[in-house]
Each structure stands twice: as C-alpha cells, then as structure tokens.
Amino acid sequence: MKKVLKWIGIILASLVGLLLVAAVALFAIGSARLNKIHNIQVETLAIPTNETAVVRGRHLAEAVTLCIACHGEDLGGTVLEDEPGIVTISASNLTSGQGGVGATYSDGDYIRAIRHGINPEGRGLIIMHSDIYHNLSAEDLGAIIAYIKTMPPVDRELPTTRARPLGSILVALGMFDIETMPLIPAEVIDHSASFAAAPAPGMTAGYGHYLVTVGLCTMCHRGDLNGGPPLEPESPPVPNIAVYGGPAGWSEAEFVNTIRTGVTPYGKSLDPESMPWEFYQNMTDEELGAIWRYLQSVAGE
C-alpha cells in the first residue's frame, strides 16, 4: 500500500511539475507577444488645421469610425476591461489634460497609433482597431487627428493597460483573439501598404464600400457582410446584412430608418450593445444612401 501511495505521489508531483513548466512557457510566450517591439516607418502626413477638416474629423470619429465609443465623447478615455488577476484594458485619454497622451504625442505618434496600432515605444496596442483604420485615406486620417488635437483637455488618470501572469498565459493561448478582432492588430497589418484612396463622397456603391471598410462593419459582419456565428459565446449570431440590399431586401428608406431608429422593418429593436446604431444614426443621408447602394452591389454578386 505504501509503495502504491508513493507512486501516486510521484505521478502527481510530476504532473504538477509539468503544469508549472507549461505555465512558465506560456507566460513567456504571452509576455513576448505583448512586449514585442514593432519597428516601422511612419508616414509623413501634414495634419490640417482648417475648420472644414476638424468638422470632418469630428463626424468620422462620432458616426463612422466610432472613436468615441471607446475613448468617450470627450475623448478622455474609458476603462474597457478590468478583470482582477487577469487583465486591465483602458482606451487612452487622448486629450492634453492630466493623464492624457495629447500633451506628449507628436503627429507621428498619432499616425503610428491609429494607422499602425503601435504606441510610441513600438509595442502593439491592445484592442485598437487599427487593422480597420489602416484603410483610412490620408485625408480622413489627417482630419481625425486634427479633430483630436482640438479637443479640450480632460484630467482623467486611467489604469495602465496590462496583463497579469494568468492574462499573459491566456494571451499565449489566443483566448482573447476573436475571429475578426485581433487582440494586437499590429500583428496582422501590412505596415508597408500605401494609404487607401477614398472615392469622392456621394451616393455611390464605391463610397459606401469605403465607409463600410473604415466603419467597423466588417469587424462583426465579416468581410463579405454575410455575418456568421456569434463573435463571443454570449453574443447573438451576426446577421447577413448583404441580403438586405438585394432586390428582395429592404428599401433605401427602410434601411435608413432602421439605422436612424434602431428598429427594423419587422419591428425588431436592435441591441445597441451588439449593433451600435446609436452612433451610426449620426451618419448623413448621403452616407447611409451610399452604404445601401454598396449592399445592393454585394447582394447582387
């Protein structure tokens, strides 16, 4: 009996040892991923200062790229996730107030962060949708930066984004990566790609495609807009929105009304947690009309 217990003890000790070795290895992998330095060449971009550009940047940030959804309406930042013992994720205070990056960021730093998802030290930003914002035209990126730089200072200190040991292990296991939402977008961006050329604004499918590309739509509805399974376990399935633009789909008036009111032609209320229509409702009629025309073209493929 003593011999059996001895062997059981040895086996259990060995298993514990293996688990510890695996945990240390995964911690090292996760930490290396989080702390990797990305050496890139940041584009030179003249940031406009005229009122037209600032107004355009504000509109994009509030109604299209949804910067304010994470950074707050005052761009003073918010805490996105705070899981004790695992991870803390903050959307930075972008203003020049106490705790804000605006007091120290150069134009190049803004470009690096928004377009490449990398902080001034070269580390990849967490859950910063730069894989999508990388598609912004030079003019629109410049307008957004121009708007950010005009925001009044907000004094708001936020906890530093960081992963605890267990969080680093989960990062190594890919537990925080979602199909269309990489944890560290800098890992998947083609940093050598040139700026996208945006079509002229107008009620065209081409301009609608551009708005969909930079407006986070593909983050949930996928690149083909056909939707799919839930992005997270407790979320609902993602609907196919391409079909709504087809001949048997919604009319332009029905599509626009759905985005404006959050209620579909069938009387279903959209959950703003899953579909941020409360931000998109601020798009112009021209923009929504362009998107509807793009949906028509996708549905007809």
N, C-alpha and C positions, 0 to 999 in steps of 0.2 A: 504493500500500500504506500509506504514511504517512497519507494522508487517511482511509482506512478505519479505521486504528487510532485516529486522532484522534476520529472519530465514535463509535467503540465506547467510547472513554474518556469522551466527553461523556455518552453514554447511561448508562453505568454510574454516573458521578458524579451524574447527575440522579436515577437510581433510589435511590442511597444517600441523597441529599438528601431525597427523598420519604419514604423509610422513616424517616429521622430525624424529619422533621416529624410523621409519623403517630405515631411512638413518643412524642414530646413531647406531642402532643394527647391520646393515650390515657392517658399518665401523669397529665396534668392532670385528665382526666375521672375516672379511678380515685381519685385523691387527693381530689378534691372529694366523691366519693361516700363515702369512708371518713371524711372530716373534717366532713361536714355536721352542723350543729347542729340538733337537733330541739327546738323549743320546745313543750312540752306542759304541761298542767295535771295534776299528780299528785294522785290521790285521797287524801283523808284517811282513814286506817284505824287504828283502835285495835288495837294488837298485844297479844294476850292474854299473860298470864304464868302462868296456871294449868297444872298438870301435865297435865291432860287435853289441852289444846291442844298442848303440847310433844310429847306422845306421838303425837298425831295428825299433827303436822308431821313428826316423825321417820319415821313409817310412810310418809307420802306421799313424802318425799324418797328413801327407800330402796327402796320397792316399786312406786310408781306414776309419779311424775314423774321419777324416776331422777336426781336431782341429784347423787348420789354417784358416778354412772357417769363424770362428767366432773370434778367437784370433789374426788373421793376420799372414802373412808369417813370420814376425819377432817375433811373439808371444807377441807383445807389446800391444795387446788389441784393441778393437774397441767399438764404441757405436752402439748397435743393434737397440735400440728403444729409441726415445725421443719425447714423446707426451706431450706437455705442459699441465700442470694441471692434468695429468693422471698418467704417469709412465715414468721412465727412466731405461733402462736396458743396462748395459755395460758388455762386455766379458773382464774379467780381463787382465791386463798386467801381464803375467806370468814370466817375467824376473826379474833380481835383480836390474834393473835400478830404477830411481826415479818414484814412483807411482806403482811399481811392487810388486807382492807378493813374488817373488823369494828370496828377501832379508830376509824374515822372516819365510817362510814356511819350516816346517820340512818334512821329508819323510812321516810321518804320516798324515800331513796336506794335502799333495798331494793325498795320498790314500783316505783320507776322502772325498776330493772334487771330484775326478774323479770317484771313485767306488761307493761312497755313496751319492754324491750330497749335501754335508754338509760343511759349512765353519768352520774355527777353533773355532768359538764361539758356534757352534752347530745349527745354523739356516740353513734351506734348501736353496740351491742355486736356482736362477730363470733361467729357460730355459737352464739348464746344462744337457746334455743328459746322465746322469748317470744311468738312467733306462736301457740304452743300453750298456754303458761302464761297467756296473756291470757284463756283460757277458765276459769281457776280461779275458784271462788266467793270472795267476800270472806273468808269464814270459813276456807277452806282456805289461801288466800294468807297470811292472818294467822297461821295455825298453822305454816306452813313458816318464816315469818320468826321466829316465836317459838322454833322449834327451832334455827334457825341461831344466834340470839343466845345460846343456852345452851351452844354447843359450846366445849370448852376451847381456849385459844389454841394455835396451831401456828405455830412460827417457820419459815417457808419463803418464801424470796425466789424469785420466778418471773420469767423473761424477759418483757418487755413485749410484748403483742400488737401486731404491726406488719407492714406490708407494705413490702418493698424496692421499688425502682423497677420491676423486672420484675413483682413481685407486683401493684403498682398498675395496670400495663398489663393484666394478666390479669383483675383485678377489673373494669376498664372493659369488657373483652370478655365478661364474665359467665361466665368459666371456673370460678369457684368456686361458682356458684349451681347447686343441684340442684333438680329439679322440685318437691319437697315440703319442701325445706330451704334457705330463702333465706340467703345469706351474712349479710345485715344485716336481721334480722326487723323492725326498727323501720320499714323502708321499706314494709312491707305491712300493718302493724297499723292497725286503726281505733282511734286513741288516744282518741276521744271516746265510745267504746262503754261502756255501764254494765257493772258486774260481772255475771257469769253467776249464775243462781240454781241451785244444785245440788239435785237431788232428795234426799229423805231416804234415807240408806243402807239398803240392803235388797236382797233377791234379785229385783230388778225390771229390766226392759229399760231403763227410764229411767235408773236409776242406773248400769247397765252402759254406756249411751251416754256418760254424763258421764265415767266412768273411762277409756273409750277415747279421749275427746276430749282429756283432760288428760294421758294416759299415754303419749304419743308413738306410739301405734299407727298413727295416720293419717300420721305422718311417712314411714313405709315402705309401709304397705298402702294408702295413698291414702284420701281421704275416704269413698269408698263401700266400703272394705275389700276391693275386688276385686283388689288387687295390680296387677301390671303388669311392664314391663321392668325390668332392673336399674337401681338408682339411680346406680351408678357402674360404669365399664367392667369392673372385675374382680369385681364382686359377682354373686351368682346372681339369677335372676328373683325377683320378690317374689310369694309365693303369694296366692291368693284365700282369705282366711280367713272371709269371709261364708258361703261354701258349707259350711264345717264346722259351722255351726249349723243347717242345714236338716234336714228330715226324714230325708234320706239321709246326713246327715253324722255327726259324732262325737256320742256321748252326752255328757251332762254329766260323767260320771265319766271318760271318755276325754279330754275337753278339759282337765279339772283335772289329771289325771295327766300329760298332755303338758307343761303349764306347770310342774308340780312337778318332773318328772324330766328334761325336755329330750328325751324320746323319744316319737315319735308312735305311734298305734295300729298303724302299719305297720312299726314297728321302726326308723324313721329317726331318727338323732340330730340334733338341731338345733344348728347352729353358733352358739355364743354371740356371735360377732362380728357375725353378721347378725341374730340373734334373741336379745335379752338376757334369756332365760328365767331365768338365774341371779339376776336382780333380781326379775322378776315372780313367781318362785316364792314370794316372801315376801308376796304378797297373801293376804288371808284367804279362806276358803271362800265367805263371803258375797260378796266382791268378784268372785271368779272365777265364781261362780254367776250373778251379775248380768251379767257380760260375756257368758257363754254364752247367756243369755236375750236379750241385745241382738243377738248374732249370729244367733239364730233369727229375730228380727224383721226384720233386714236381708235375710237369705236369702229370707224369705217375701214381700218386696216385688215 
